Amino acid sequence: MNSSRFISEKIYLFTLFIWVLFASLVTTTYFVRVDGFLSLYRTLLYFTIVMITIKELINLPDTINYFRYHLKELIIFLLFTLTMLIVSKNRDGLPDINVLLLVFSARDIEFKKLLGTFSFATFLVLFVTILASKMGIISNMLMSADSLGFNYVSFASQRMFFALCSYLMFRGKKVTYIELLALLFATFYMYQQTSTSSPLYLSLLILTYAFISLKAFKFDFIDSNVITANLAKYGFIIALAITLYFCFYSTGDLFHLVDQFTHNRLRLSVQGFRNFGVSLLGRPISFTTMDIFGNYSSNYNFIDSSFVQLLVIDGLAVSAFMLFALTRVMNYFVTNRKDIVLACLGVMIIHGMFDPQMLVLRYSPLILLISRLFVMKTDKDFL
């Protein structure tokens, strides 16, 4: 690796680490109430733009040369840029532009370095927030369970789930029994504190698969079978189809069973379609969640499903591109036979059917993987 390549990579990984760490602390924990933290977050957004610009200027000749001979990749990047501009209009604005830059600039960063940096930042968020909560430095949301310093009682468990998946994808076949056991204990601790069931079940599922696939049998169960490989490849489309089926075509008994199992999230998805509809370019939506006393509002209408949010908030155009891009990402890992990656992405897809964090970079590294569609290294070097 030449010196400029080394420097640009370190700039990117440092920027990604700082962004995930502080964006998470400010937007999902009670650190936001600490004096100066909100101003720090605003500074972070501009800092990210500056750092990514510096990194890209270092690599500008290589980038120009690459896209000159890779028209398909250039078109995908331009479509992704247009998609994120629409998302920024409908959602968070400048933070979404940061995500666009981080995804684009990840195209020449090795896959495992991305996931290693992301998982380390996420575990640090958990450690710092829980420690500050226990020491009384920041507040808690005390309802039926302990939020551990996060803004909502389920956030710690959700973050642990994505940290676990990121870490397993990062470690792959090198993961040890001790690491699996530590992740298991951490998962049970989060459940014991927060009583959040969905991340628990999915974490146990992926840990069981990791143990069986990577340790007990040392066999790739997904990409060794044509049927499971194709299910993985089209996982996002299948998940959306199942979600829409549950919303509009399931029978009364099945609907109520799924709705009860998902804590009324299916009903809220249907309500979201009826209240807000689906348009081509989406629209900003202000959800009603808590009243002025901090209790659940009688008009609560938050849509938990990532797939339904994608349709309702971001619109048909963004949804179509994201399904195309994420299906290409899955195909990329099927082609390169990354079985544990496919398994982790699979449980993240299931999670996204009834939870909103799937494509949110503060929680999940999934959107970073779109950078594999215009990666500037060969598969052998990259993986």
TILOTOR-48093 format. One record per residue (C-alpha): residue in three letters; z, x, y. Coordinates in Angstrom, 3 decimals. Last residue first. Example, Ala and Ser with C-alpha at 12.3 -4.5 7.8 and 13.67 -1.06 7.14 Angstrom:
SER, 7.140, 13.670, -1.060;
ALA, 7.800, 12.300, -4.500;
***
This chain:
LEU, 0.768, -12.327, -9.592;
PHE, -1.104, -11.068, -6.548;
ASP, -2.561, -7.864, -7.875;
LYS, -3.952, -9.480, -11.018;
ASP, -4.923, -12.653, -9.185;
THR, -6.924, -10.656, -6.643;
LYS, -5.636, -10.472, -3.104;
MET, -6.514, -12.312, 0.114;
VAL, -5.079, -15.710, -0.824;
PHE, -6.953, -18.678, 0.610;
LEU, -5.882, -21.365, -1.857;
ARG, -2.702, -19.433, -2.670;
SER, -1.477, -20.265, 0.856;
ILE, -0.904, -23.803, -0.423;
LEU, 2.092, -22.244, -2.196;
LEU, 4.051, -22.247, 1.052;
ILE, 4.109, -26.068, 0.896;
LEU, 6.210, -25.897, -2.255;
PRO, 8.922, -23.590, -0.921;
SER, 11.361, -26.513, -0.594;
TYR, 14.339, -27.182, 1.621;
ARG, 13.597, -26.019, 5.177;
LEU, 9.938, -26.012, 4.148;
VAL, 9.853, -29.810, 3.836;
LEU, 7.118, -30.734, 1.340;
MET, 9.379, -32.045, -1.455;
GLN, 12.380, -32.989, 0.715;
PRO, 12.056, -36.790, 0.872;
ASP, 13.512, -38.012, -2.454;
PHE, 12.238, -40.755, -4.794;
MET, 8.886, -39.514, -6.116;
GLY, 9.603, -36.062, -4.712;
HIS, 12.139, -35.287, -7.442;
ILE, 9.491, -35.917, -10.090;
ILE, 7.178, -33.513, -8.236;
MET, 9.964, -30.922, -7.993;
VAL, 10.517, -31.342, -11.744;
GLY, 6.852, -30.505, -12.342;
LEU, 6.820, -27.623, -9.859;
CYS, 9.598, -26.016, -11.885;
ALA, 7.739, -26.538, -15.167;
LEU, 4.461, -25.261, -13.712;
VAL, 6.224, -22.143, -12.408;
ILE, 7.847, -21.659, -15.822;
ASP, 4.388, -21.754, -17.425;
LYS, 2.494, -19.398, -15.160;
ARG, -0.716, -19.262, -17.190;
ASN, -3.037, -17.951, -14.439;
THR, -5.402, -20.892, -14.866;
VAL, -2.507, -23.364, -15.003;
PHE, -1.017, -21.704, -11.912;
TYR, -4.238, -22.089, -9.929;
ASN, -4.746, -25.620, -11.257;
MET, -1.367, -26.567, -9.822;
VAL, -2.373, -25.114, -6.450;
ARG, -5.700, -26.959, -6.580;
THR, -3.786, -30.187, -7.225;
LEU, -1.607, -29.335, -4.228;
ALA, -4.661, -28.891, -2.009;
PHE, -6.413, -32.105, -3.078;
LEU, -3.232, -34.176, -2.907;
MET, -2.434, -32.657, 0.488;
PHE, -5.958, -33.351, 1.764;
ALA, -5.896, -36.998, 0.704;
SER, -2.390, -37.547, 2.084;
VAL, -3.326, -36.019, 5.452;
ALA, -6.338, -38.335, 5.787;
LEU, -4.483, -41.402, 4.472;
GLY, -1.624, -41.279, 6.937;
ASP, 1.182, -38.877, 7.863;
ILE, 4.032, -41.372, 8.311;
VAL, 3.163, -44.113, 5.790;
LEU, 1.156, -42.182, 3.202;
LEU, 3.175, -38.959, 3.167;
GLN, 6.417, -40.904, 3.489;
VAL, 5.458, -42.831, 0.348;
PHE, 4.873, -39.590, -1.555;
SER, 8.060, -37.943, -0.299;
SER, 10.046, -41.014, -1.385;
ASP, 13.218, -41.572, 0.653;
ILE, 11.934, -44.112, 3.165;
PHE, 14.715, -44.924, 5.667;
ASN, 15.085, -48.635, 6.470;
TYR, 18.776, -49.291, 7.142;
ASN, 19.005, -52.526, 9.168;
SER, 22.618, -53.219, 8.132;
SER, 23.310, -49.679, 9.354;
TYR, 25.160, -47.267, 7.110;
ASN, 28.356, -46.177, 8.854;
GLY, 28.721, -43.491, 11.511;
PHE, 30.327, -45.795, 14.081;
ILE, 27.196, -45.984, 16.247;
ASP, 25.172, -47.251, 13.289;
MET, 23.507, -45.010, 10.699;
THR, 20.013, -45.131, 9.156;
THR, 17.314, -46.744, 11.295;
PHE, 14.043, -44.854, 11.022;
SER, 11.932, -43.785, 13.993;
ILE, 8.320, -43.603, 12.867;
PRO, 5.562, -41.429, 14.312;
ARG, 2.104, -42.554, 13.194;
GLY, -0.406, -42.034, 10.393;
LEU, -3.942, -40.717, 10.807;
LEU, -5.830, -43.194, 8.592;
SER, -3.198, -45.905, 8.596;
VAL, -0.653, -47.180, 6.062;
GLY, 1.760, -50.053, 6.787;
PHE, 4.985, -49.803, 8.790;
ASN, 7.190, -52.714, 7.749;
ARG, 5.523, -53.707, 4.487;
PHE, 4.926, -50.166, 3.208;
GLY, 8.459, -49.182, 4.210;
GLN, 9.966, -52.209, 2.490;
VAL, 8.208, -51.190, -0.717;
SER, 9.656, -47.685, -0.363;
LEU, 13.115, -49.112, 0.457;
ARG, 12.998, -51.211, -2.707;
LEU, 12.164, -48.114, -4.751;
ARG, 15.010, -46.223, -3.096;
ASN, 17.605, -48.828, -4.045;
HIS, 19.893, -46.283, -5.782;
THR, 17.163, -44.670, -7.935;
PHE, 18.488, -46.128, -11.208;
GLN, 18.944, -49.535, -9.565;
ASP, 15.403, -49.537, -8.207;
VAL, 14.006, -48.418, -11.565;
LEU, 15.819, -51.239, -13.379;
HIS, 15.013, -53.783, -10.662;
PHE, 11.312, -52.984, -10.832;
LEU, 11.276, -53.008, -14.628;
ASP, 12.937, -56.446, -14.722;
GLY, 10.648, -57.883, -12.048;
THR, 7.436, -56.498, -13.472;
SER, 5.833, -53.360, -12.051;
TYR, 2.635, -53.742, -9.992;
PHE, 3.428, -53.028, -6.353;
CYS, 6.125, -50.400, -5.893;
PHE, 6.424, -49.162, -9.485;
TYR, 2.644, -48.799, -9.688;
LEU, 2.545, -47.009, -6.330;
THR, 5.104, -44.480, -7.574;
ILE, 3.249, -44.040, -10.875;
ALA, -0.047, -43.383, -9.058;
LEU, 1.643, -40.922, -6.682;
ALA, 3.194, -39.066, -9.619;
ILE, -0.145, -38.922, -11.455;
ILE, -1.899, -37.524, -8.376;
PHE, 0.800, -34.879, -7.921;
GLY, 0.833, -33.914, -11.596;
TYR, -2.935, -33.478, -11.965;
LYS, -2.733, -29.872, -13.166;
ALA, 0.581, -30.449, -14.946;
LEU, -0.784, -33.368, -16.952;
ASN, -3.857, -31.233, -17.651;
ALA, -1.709, -28.399, -19.023;
THR, 0.369, -30.890, -21.028;
ILE, -2.760, -32.261, -22.727;
VAL, -4.480, -28.903, -23.295;
ASN, -1.393, -27.296, -24.842;
SER, -0.396, -23.643, -24.404;
ASP, 0.045, -24.147, -20.639;
ILE, 3.074, -26.398, -21.044;
PHE, 5.029, -25.056, -24.021;
ASP, 4.915, -21.385, -23.069;
PHE, 6.939, -19.767, -25.855;
LYS, 9.912, -17.412, -25.795;
PHE, 11.625, -19.614, -28.419;
ALA, 15.300, -19.396, -27.382;
LYS, 14.990, -17.366, -24.174;
LEU, 12.122, -18.235, -21.850;
SER, 10.979, -21.590, -23.209;
ILE, 14.243, -23.023, -24.559;
PHE, 16.473, -21.647, -21.787;
ALA, 13.979, -22.453, -19.032;
TYR, 13.476, -25.971, -20.417;
THR, 17.222, -26.582, -20.458;
LEU, 17.553, -25.214, -16.924;
ILE, 14.660, -27.459, -15.817;
LEU, 16.257, -30.611, -17.251;
LEU, 19.781, -29.750, -16.108;
SER, 18.453, -29.279, -12.569;
LEU, 16.580, -32.594, -12.793;
TYR, 19.681, -34.490, -13.908;
LEU, 21.963, -32.866, -11.325;
PRO, 19.492, -33.191, -8.440;
SER, 19.329, -36.967, -9.095;
SER, 23.073, -37.528, -9.574;
THR, 24.701, -36.680, -6.243;
SER, 28.485, -36.853, -6.710;
THR, 28.955, -34.368, -3.813;
GLN, 31.761, -32.050, -4.947;
GLN, 31.526, -32.381, -8.739;
TYR, 27.744, -32.482, -8.497;
MET, 27.616, -29.289, -6.470;
TYR, 30.020, -27.564, -8.863;
PHE, 27.952, -28.694, -11.848;
THR, 24.818, -27.134, -10.345;
ALA, 26.665, -23.903, -9.481;
PHE, 27.928, -23.660, -13.071;
LEU, 24.392, -24.115, -14.437;
LEU, 22.928, -21.573, -12.001;
ALA, 25.563, -19.059, -13.085;
LEU, 24.783, -19.740, -16.751;
LEU, 21.060, -19.215, -16.197;
GLU, 21.775, -15.968, -14.337;
ILE, 24.099, -14.764, -17.113;
TYR, 21.495, -15.562, -19.764;
THR, 18.978, -13.434, -17.869;
VAL, 15.809, -14.265, -15.919;
LYS, 13.053, -11.682, -16.479;
LYS, 10.628, -14.280, -17.883;
GLY, 10.312, -15.920, -14.478;
ARG, 12.600, -14.408, -11.848;
PHE, 10.885, -15.877, -8.779;
MET, 9.961, -19.197, -10.396;
LEU, 13.539, -19.517, -11.668;
TYR, 14.900, -18.658, -8.224;
SER, 12.701, -21.185, -6.461;
CYS, 13.733, -23.921, -8.903;
LEU, 17.430, -23.133, -8.450;
ALA, 17.142, -22.956, -4.663;
PHE, 15.331, -26.309, -4.737;
PHE, 18.150, -27.950, -6.721;
MET, 20.865, -26.260, -4.653;
ARG, 19.318, -27.664, -1.471;
GLN, 19.363, -31.172, -2.885;
SER, 22.984, -30.729, -3.982;
ALA, 24.047, -29.514, -0.528;
PHE, 22.101, -32.269, 1.243;
SER, 23.604, -35.176, -0.733;
VAL, 26.629, -35.832, 1.512;
TYR, 24.741, -35.702, 4.772;
ASN, 24.995, -33.370, 7.744;
PHE, 26.083, -30.450, 5.563;
GLY, 29.525, -28.838, 5.754;
LEU, 30.441, -29.340, 2.108;
SER, 29.277, -33.000, 2.199;
ASP, 32.399, -34.070, 0.272;
ALA, 32.288, -37.368, -1.628;
SER, 32.923, -41.085, -1.138;
MET, 32.534, -40.509, 2.600;
LEU, 33.644, -37.340, 4.344;
MET, 30.886, -35.766, 6.419;
ASN, 32.371, -32.343, 6.986;
SER, 33.034, -30.280, 10.093;
ILE, 32.478, -26.598, 10.882;
ILE, 34.837, -23.623, 11.146;
GLY, 37.419, -25.329, 8.929;
MET, 37.566, -22.469, 6.422;
LYS, 36.234, -24.711, 3.638;
SER, 33.342, -25.826, 5.823;
ALA, 32.496, -22.297, 6.936;
LEU, 32.467, -21.180, 3.284;
ILE, 30.285, -24.138, 2.264;
THR, 27.834, -23.467, 5.093;
VAL, 27.642, -19.688, 4.585;
PHE, 27.179, -19.936, 0.806;
LEU, 24.644, -22.762, 0.849;
VAL, 22.563, -21.194, 3.627;
LEU, 22.753, -17.849, 1.794;
PHE, 21.444, -19.496, -1.380;
THR, 18.520, -20.830, 0.660;
ALA, 17.736, -17.471, 2.284;
PHE, 17.808, -15.729, -1.111;
SER, 15.589, -18.430, -2.637;
PHE, 13.003, -18.126, 0.137;
THR, 12.870, -14.329, 0.069;
GLY, 12.510, -14.241, -3.717;
LEU, 9.924, -17.015, -3.623;
LEU, 7.699, -15.236, -1.116;
LYS, 8.188, -11.857, -2.800;
LYS, 7.286, -13.455, -6.123;
PHE, 3.948, -14.768, -4.837;
GLU, 2.838, -11.544, -3.189;
ILE, 2.018, -11.809, 0.501;
ASP, -1.618, -11.825, 1.655;
ARG, -1.966, -15.603, 2.095;
ALA, 1.562, -15.990, 3.502;
SER, 0.191, -15.905, 7.072;
PHE, -1.444, -19.294, 6.665;
VAL, 1.716, -20.900, 5.271;
LEU, 3.993, -19.382, 7.932;
LEU, 1.603, -20.341, 10.742;
LEU, 1.332, -23.969, 9.614;
VAL, 5.105, -24.138, 9.118;
ASN, 5.663, -22.916, 12.676;
ILE, 3.244, -25.587, 13.903;
ASP, 5.423, -28.091, 12.042;
PRO, 8.491, -26.796, 13.890;
LEU, 6.562, -27.276, 17.194;
GLY, 5.954, -31.000, 16.718;
ASP, 8.526, -32.640, 14.452;
ARG, 6.804, -35.654, 12.875;
ASN, 3.688, -37.681, 13.696;
LYS, 1.905, -35.288, 16.020;
SER, 3.074, -32.277, 13.993;
VAL, 1.660, -33.888, 10.844;
ILE, -1.703, -34.411, 12.556;
LEU, -1.724, -30.760, 13.614;
MET, -0.709, -29.836, 10.064;
THR, -3.758, -31.610, 8.632;
LEU, -6.152, -30.015, 11.125;
THR, -4.815, -26.575, 10.167;
PHE, -5.099, -27.434, 6.461;
LEU, -8.706, -28.478, 7.004;
LEU, -9.395, -25.175, 8.784;
PHE, -7.727, -23.265, 5.933;
ILE, -9.773, -25.118, 3.315;
ILE, -12.974, -24.391, 5.271;
LEU, -12.088, -20.685, 5.488;
GLU, -11.402, -20.555, 1.745;
LYS, -14.822, -22.067, 1.035;
LEU, -16.524, -19.629, 3.447;
HIS, -15.178, -16.510, 1.761;
TYR, -17.429, -13.643, 2.907;
ARG, -16.703, -13.730, 6.645;
PHE, -13.223, -15.012, 5.824;
TYR, -12.267, -11.670, 4.297;
ASN, -13.805, -9.453, 6.973;
ILE, -12.106, -11.354, 9.749;
THR, -8.772, -11.194, 7.940;
ASP, -9.087, -7.491, 7.156;
PRO, -9.866, -6.698, 10.808;
LEU, -6.960, -8.915, 12.011;
ASN, -4.252, -7.456, 9.757;
ILE, -2.094, -5.899, 12.490;
LEU, -2.961, -8.801, 14.801;
GLU, -1.793, -11.212, 12.129;
LYS, 1.652, -9.620, 11.881;
ILE, 2.046, -9.597, 15.655;
THR, 1.042, -13.278, 15.838;
ILE, 3.454, -14.100, 13.019;
MET, 6.266, -12.425, 14.966;
VAL, 5.460, -14.181, 18.254;
ILE, 5.124, -17.642, 16.703;
THR, 8.350, -17.175, 14.738;
PHE, 10.247, -16.057, 17.857;
TYR, 9.025, -19.213, 19.617;
LEU, 10.604, -21.450, 16.962;
LEU, 13.678, -19.217, 16.696;
THR, 14.410, -19.553, 20.408;
ARG, 14.592, -23.316, 19.985;
TYR, 16.960, -22.801, 17.056;
LEU, 19.181, -20.448, 19.052;
SER, 19.428, -23.083, 21.773;
LEU, 20.677, -25.514, 19.133;
PHE, 23.175, -22.956, 17.850;
GLY, 24.627, -22.157, 21.280;
ASP, 27.900, -24.007, 20.903;
VAL, 28.572, -25.036, 17.306;
ARG, 27.611, -28.674, 16.736;
VAL, 24.359, -27.702, 14.979;
PHE, 26.505, -25.716, 12.552;
TYR, 27.230, -29.145, 11.081;
THR, 24.419, -28.630, 8.587;
THR, 20.833, -29.839, 7.965;
THR, 18.843, -29.103, 11.142;
VAL, 20.655, -26.064, 12.571;
LEU, 21.615, -24.256, 9.363;
SER, 18.261, -24.965, 7.711;
ALA, 16.187, -23.770, 10.672;
PHE, 18.466, -20.729, 10.831;
LEU, 18.053, -19.554, 7.247;
VAL, 14.486, -20.706, 6.575;
TRP, 13.226, -19.127, 9.809;
ILE, 15.188, -15.885, 9.418;
PHE, 13.899, -15.373, 5.868;
LEU, 10.311, -16.266, 6.767;
THR, 10.384, -13.884, 9.741;
PHE, 11.799, -11.027, 7.634;
LEU, 9.190, -11.656, 4.935;
TYR, 6.371, -11.684, 7.506;
ILE, 7.420, -8.559, 9.377;
LYS, 7.971, -6.722, 6.084;
GLU, 4.447, -7.632, 4.941;
SER, 2.922, -6.527, 8.243;
ILE, 4.703, -3.164, 8.040;
PHE, 3.591, -2.459, 4.461;
ARG, -0.021, -3.425, 5.211;
SER, -0.005, -1.187, 8.285;
SER, 1.438, 1.709, 6.249;
ASN, -1.027, 1.511, 3.357;
MET, 0.000, 0.000, 0.000;
***
